[in-house]
Structures are given as C-alpha cells and as structure tokens.
Amino acid sequence: MAYNGYTGFGEDVMDGVETSGPKVTVRDVEQDRCDFVLQSCSLALANSLRRAILAEIPTVAVDLVDIITNSSVLPDEYLAHRLALIPLVSKGVGENLNYTRDCDRCDDHCEYCSVVLRLHARCTRPGTMMVYARDMTVADPRQDGIGMPVIRDVNGTGPLIAKLRQGQEIHLECIAKKGIAKEHAKWAPTAAVGFEYDPNNKLRHVDYWYETDAKDEWPVDERNATWEGDETAADAAFDPDAVPSAFFFDVEGVGTLEPDDIVRGGIEVIQKKLAETIKVLGGAEAAGVDAMNGLQSPDAYEPAPADGGYGSYGALRGGTTPYGTTPYGAGGYGSY
C-alpha cells in the first residue's frame, strides 16, 4: 500500500495532482509493528522522526506506588520497578490527559492528569500463586480506557508481577501519569525502531570492519537493497555529492499505542516543534524591527523603558549598562 500524503506530513494529493513533499509507502502492518519507507525528504528530517518516535510521544505509565503491604520475597523498590514497566493503554493520552506538572486542578494528582490502579493479592492455599497484570484494577475506569493494563497473551493474564507462597500478600496503590521516554524509558511507546538508509552502502557512510570478506560478514537486508533497485551500487564509483533517497523504518510497539498512532504521534511532535520555532522567530523578527527604531530591546521580548533606561542588553539610548560599557557601543549589538 502506498500512501502519498500521510496525514500531517506535508504531502497532499488534490484532484489527482500530487504536490511536492515527503512520501510514505507502508510495506507491512501488524498488531504492534509497522514497516514503511520514507522518501523525498532529507536525512535530517527522517532522523528527527526516528528520535521523536523513540523519545517524545506521550504515554501513561505507573509513576508512584504506595505499598500498603508487601510480604513477598520481592523488595518494595523491585516490585515498584516491575509495575512501572507494565504497558498501559495510552490511546488519546496526548489530548485527554494533562501532565501533572501542568495540571491546574490539583496539587498532586487527579482524574484529569492521572489514573489510579490498585492491586491486592493474598495466597491462602499451599503452593505458589501467580500475580499478573490482570489482577490490577483501575479505581475509576475512564470511558476511553486510558490506564488499563495491556493484555495480549493467549491466556489473558498479562505480564507476571510476582509469585506468592501461602500466607504472603501484596496490597498497593499505583498512580499512573503522563510522560515521555525522554524523562524515563517506562514511557516509551516502542520496544525498538529500526532505521536504515543506503543498504548497499553506496554513500560510503559506513566503513565495515571485516576479517576476510566484507560481503559475507556484513550481509545486506535484501528487501531494502532490492527496493533501491541497484544491488551493484556498492561497487560503483563513489559520488561525494550523492544523498540518501529512501529511509526504511521498522517500528515495533509495546501495546500502549497502535503502530499508526506512534508514527502520527512522531509527526505531530515535529509539527509542534516547528510551529513553536516559527512563532518565536516571527516574534523576534517583528520585535527586531522595533528594536532598530529604539522601541524595544534587542532580546526581542522585553519592552524598552520609555525613559531610555536600561534593558536586558544595555541602555537603548545611552553608552553604558548596569555592568559597565558594552564592548560594541551603546547596546549589546551596537549603537542605535
């Protein structure tokens, strides 16, 4: 399937006329994995998408654990670590859940920025009792299902949390919060992101170390190499001006988000960063014009004093600053 005009990625098809921009070709889609090829863009943009997918897509994960009783063989911190790595449903987290640090409805946590899960298990019979993710219950289930443990195995149990012997007990309460993998790996929506370009190494970006034969010791990905259509390119003359033409992505999720949501989430992260950059640059440019006329200080954010007093970079109409004479004249960027 070829999708020219992946939503929000700059490519569009209108009335049969294809506009310029990145192109995405989806090759494989599974429950928790997608394989696609990104073309007509720079290496910088493709790598930005990879980094955004890995580290900046918001999900929900257990962040605080209040252990009431723990008579198992597992220490409290080990148990809390296992709970934090249980994947929780995160579809719609970006729009429907606040970051706790930005929530104006509470001081610690509330229904608008967190999900509370409880676990109470006690072994009352001889032998070993298994405690699974299915034994965790959401205190106040949401209609969108955010915070529910992801259970995909055929037995319907989910990840194993602990094993209890007769008389042992675990009783605790978890607070799951919104976050990104840049803060902690428990918020990562992916298990791995495969990223490759130039499978035939015709750009010579990689210098393979080998003992006898590089081709035998470093086999290429035949699928990606065939996609480029020139399997002999590695033996061709080196072109220093050549650039990558296709970027091969293999995104493997952990169940918190569907693969297409992960990719879309990465695209939205890039869009928001670019929008914020444009906003700041636009404000700085407009303010810069005023600064040249002596109406605003050169930092483009602090209005200049009406009496010509000191600004962040010195007096607009004087020759000194509160820290002495500036090296380039009246202001930090020269005379006005």
N, C-alpha and C positions, 0 to 999 in steps of 0.2 A: 504494500500500500504506500502510495506517495502522497504526502500532504504538503502541497506548496501553499504556504500561507498559514502556518501553525499560529494559532491564536496568540496575539500579543508579541510576535517575534519580528515584526517589520515586513513580513511578506504578505501579499494580498493578491487575490485574483478577482477581478471585477469585469463582468460582461465578456469573459473569455480573454481578457487582456492581462497578461501576467506582468506585474511590476517588479522592479529590482528589489533584492533583499535576500536574506538567508533562506535556504530551502531545507526542509526536513523530510527525509524518507524513512518511514518506520518499516523495519525488516521483521522483527519478531515482537510479539506481545504475549506475556504470560501473566499469571495472577500477581506475582510480585517481581516481575522483571520486564524490561523493555529494551530492545536493541534498535538503534536508529543511526542514521548518517546525517550529519550537518554539513551543508555546502554553502558556497557563495558568501563566506564571511572570513574574517581574519583569525589567526591562531589566538590572538589576544581575547577576542570575543568568545571563541569556543572554550578556552581555558577558564574564562570568567564564569561561564555557565557551569562548568565542572565544579569549580570552587563553591559557587552558590548552592548547587545541589548538595554538596558534601557538608557544608557548614552553616548555612544561613536560612534554611527553611524551618519555620516554627512547627514544633510538635508539642505534645504533652507527655510528661514522664513524672514518676514519683520523685519528689524533691525533699520532702520532710517525712520522717517516720517517728511516730510516738509509740514506743514499745511499752505496753502495759504489763505483759507477762511473757517471758521467754525462758522456758526451762529446757529447751532443746540443746543439742550439742553445739549449735552454731552461735558464735558471739553476736552481740547486737549489731555491731557495725558490718559484719559479714552478711547478716540477714538483710539489713537495710540496703546494702550494695546489690544483692540479688533482686530485691524488689524494684530498685531503680531501673534495672535492665529489662524488666518485663515490658514488652511493647504494648502501648495503649492506643486505642482508636483516636486518631488526630485529624480526621477529615473535617475541614471547616474551622480548624483552630485559629487560623490567621484572621478570620473575620468575626468569629463568635466568642473568642476568649481574649481577655486582656492580659498583658504582662502584669504580674503582681506589683512590680515597681512603678507601674504607670496607672494602677487602678486607683480611682478617686472615691471608691465606695467603701474601702476598708483600709485597715492599717496592717493586717497580716495576710488574710485570705478570705475569700467569699465566693459565692456561686458565679460571680462574673469573671473571676481570674483563677479559679482552681476547681478541682474535683476531689472529693474526699472518698477514699476507699477503706474498707475495713476487712480485717482477717481475724477469725477466731477459730482455732482448730485444737482439739484435745484428743489424744489417743487413750481410749478407755478399755482396750482389749489387748490381749497378748499379741506380740508380733510387731510389725512395722506399719505405720500409717504414712501414706504419701500426701503431702500438701502441695496442691497445684495452684496455678493462676486462676483456675475456675472457682476456687474457694474464696476468692476476693469478691466483695460486693461493693457496689457504688452506693454511698449513703443516700444520695438524692439524684437518681438517674436523670440524665438530660434527654430531651427528645432527639437530639442529633447524635446521641451515643458517645459523645466525646468522653474519654477516660475509661471506657470499658476495656478490660484485658483482651488482647487479640489472641484468639484460639483457632488454630488452623489444622492441628493434627487430627488424625482419623479417630482417635479415642475421645476427642473433645475435652481434653484436660488442660492444655496449655503448658507452659514451661513449669518444670519442677522447682518448687521453692525450698522445701525442706522435708526431712524424714523424721518422724516422731516414733518413739517407743512408748510402751504403756506407762501412763502417768505424766508424760511430757505434754507441754501446752505452749501454744503461741497465740497471743492476743495483742493486736496492734491496730493502729490507725495511720493511714498514709494520706498525705496531701500532695496531689499531682498538680504541677504547674506548667505553664507555657514557657518554652525556652528554645534555644538553637544550639546546634552542635559546637559552635564556636565557644560557647560557655562550658559545655560538658558533653562528652560523647553519648550520654544516655538519651540526649535529644536528637541524635542523628536519625534521619528517616531512611537511610540506606545502610546496607551491610558493606557494599563496595560499589565503586563506579569505575568501570573500565573505560579508558580513554586512549585512543591511538590515532595517529595520523602517519602518513607515509610508511605503510607497512613494508615496502620494498627498500626503504632507506635510500631513495634516490637523492634526497636532500642532504645526505651525509650528516644528519644531526646526531647520529649515534656511531660511536667507534667501537665495534664489537671486539671484545677480548676472546680469543679462541686458542686452542692448542694445535689443532691440525687443519680443520676446515670450518670456516665461519658458517657456511650454509647448512652444514649438517648439525652443528652445535647450536645454532640460533635459527630454528625453523620459523618461517613466517606464518601468519594467520592467512590461510589460503582464501578464506571468504573475503577478508578485507583486501588482500592483494589482488584477487580477481576483480573486485569492484573497481579498482583503479584502471583495469583493462590493459596494463602493461607490466607483465610479470618480469620482463627483462630490463626494466628501468634501472635496477640496481647496478647493472653492468654498463649503463650508458655514461657518456661523458658528464662530468659534474657541471651543473649550472648554478653559479653563485646567486643568480637573481631569481631562481625558482622559489615559489611559495607553496605551502600546503593547499590542496584543493578539496579535501574531504576529511572529516573528523568523525571517527567511529566511537559511538557511545554505547556502553552496556550498563544500564542502571539496574541494580538489584536492591529492592526494598526489603524492609523487615516486617511489613504488615501494617505499620501505623498509617501509611498513606498508599494509595494506589499509584502505580508507576507513572501514569499520565499526570496525576496531581503533583508528583515530585518534580517532573520536568517543568510543568507550568509554574510551580512554585519557584523554581530557579529562575525562570524567565521574569516573573514578577519582581523578584529581588533585584535583578539587574535594572528593570524598568524604574523601580522606585529610587535606586541609587542615582541613575542618570537624571531622573526628574528633579531630585534634590540638588544635584550638581548644577543643572541648568538654572534652577531657582536661585541658588546662591550666586552663581556667576551673573545672572541677569540683574540681581540686586546690586552686586558690586559694580557692574558696569554703569548702571544708572547713577549710583552714588559717586562713582569716579568722575563723571562729568560735572557733578555739582562741586566735588572737591576742587577741581581745577578752577572753578569760579569762586572758590573760597567759601562755599556754602556748607561743606561737610568735610570732616577729617578724612585722611587718606585710608583709614581702615574700612571705610565704606559702610560702617554700621553706627558709629557714634556721631550724633549731630554736633556740629561745631558750635561752641559758645557764641552767643550773639555779640558779646563784647570783645571778641577776638582773643579770648583766654586760651588756656592750654587744652589741647585734645590728647588723644592717645599717643600721637607721634610728635607732639610739639605744638607750639603756637602757630596758627594759620597765618597770622599777620605779624609775627614777631620773629626774632632771630634766635631765641633760646627756648629750652624746655625746662621742666622742673628738675632735670638731671644734668643740665648744662647745655652748652651749644651743640647743636646737631652737626654731624660731620658733613652734611651736604647742603647746608643752608638753613633756611627758616624752618622747614619741616623735615620729616623723616625721608621725604622723597624729593627734596629740593625746595627752592623758593616758589611762592605762589604769586 
